[in-house]
Amino acid sequence: TMLAARAFGAPRIVIVDVDDYRLSVAKDLGADQIVKVSSNIEDVAGEVLLIHKAMGTDVDVTFDCAGFTKTMSTALGATR
């Protein structure tokens, strides 16, 4: 998903995950920033702030590639 976003012109890409290995792969493949989050739904508000800081601007588009309540809540919360 990240590589497709880059290929179609995404100017800045921040990858968010709970797994260190997946985050390191994303960074190696060209993610501009990575943000490690928890699986706890109660952490969404704080993690949205971390995502905004990593992005450096408003988030226009998000892709949730997991489909869990937590990931969808985080993606929706982070998107302008």
C-alpha positions as CSV (number, residue, x, y, z in Angstrom):
1,T,0.0,0.0,0.0
2,M,2.8,2.4,0.9
3,L,4.7,1.7,-2.4
4,A,1.5,2.2,-4.4
5,A,0.8,5.5,-2.6
6,R,4.4,6.6,-3.4
7,A,4.0,5.5,-7.0
8,F,0.9,7.6,-7.4
9,G,2.5,10.7,-6.0
10,A,2.0,10.8,-2.2
11,P,4.3,13.6,-1.1
12,R,4.8,12.3,2.5
13,I,4.1,8.9,4.0
14,V,3.9,8.0,7.7
15,I,3.5,4.3,8.5
16,V,1.9,3.4,11.8
17,D,2.1,-0.1,13.3
18,V,2.4,-2.0,16.6
19,D,5.2,-4.2,15.2
20,D,8.9,-3.1,15.2
21,Y,9.8,-5.4,12.3
22,R,7.1,-4.1,10.0
23,L,8.0,-0.6,10.9
24,S,11.6,-1.2,10.0
25,V,10.7,-2.7,6.7
26,A,8.5,0.3,5.9
27,K,11.4,2.6,6.7
28,D,13.7,0.6,4.5
29,L,11.2,0.8,1.7
30,G,10.9,4.5,1.9
31,A,8.5,5.6,4.5
32,D,9.2,9.2,5.5
33,Q,8.4,8.5,9.2
34,I,7.2,5.6,11.2
35,V,5.1,5.7,14.4
36,K,4.9,2.8,16.8
37,V,1.5,2.5,18.5
38,S,-0.1,0.1,21.0
39,S,-3.0,-2.2,20.5
40,N,-4.9,-0.4,23.3
41,I,-8.0,1.5,22.1
42,E,-7.6,3.9,25.0
43,D,-4.3,5.2,23.5
44,V,-5.9,6.5,20.2
45,A,-6.0,10.3,21.2
46,G,-2.3,10.4,22.1
47,E,-1.3,8.4,19.1
48,V,-3.2,10.7,16.8
49,L,-1.1,13.5,18.1
50,L,2.1,11.5,17.4
51,I,0.9,10.8,13.9
52,H,0.2,14.5,13.3
53,K,3.7,15.4,14.6
54,A,5.3,12.8,12.4
55,M,3.4,14.0,9.4
56,G,4.2,17.7,10.0
57,T,0.9,18.8,8.5
58,D,-2.7,17.7,8.3
59,V,-3.3,14.2,7.2
60,D,-5.4,14.2,4.0
61,V,-5.6,10.4,3.2
62,T,-5.2,7.3,5.3
63,F,-5.3,3.6,4.5
64,D,-6.2,1.1,7.2
65,C,-4.7,-2.2,6.2
66,A,-5.8,-4.2,9.2
67,G,-9.5,-3.5,9.7
68,F,-9.5,-3.6,13.5
69,T,-11.6,-1.2,15.6
70,K,-8.4,0.3,17.0
71,T,-6.7,0.9,13.6
72,M,-9.9,2.3,12.0
73,S,-10.4,4.7,15.0
74,T,-6.8,5.8,14.8
75,A,-6.9,6.4,11.0
76,L,-10.2,8.3,11.2
77,G,-8.9,10.4,14.1
78,A,-5.7,11.3,12.3
79,T,-7.4,12.3,9.0
80,R,-8.4,15.9,8.4
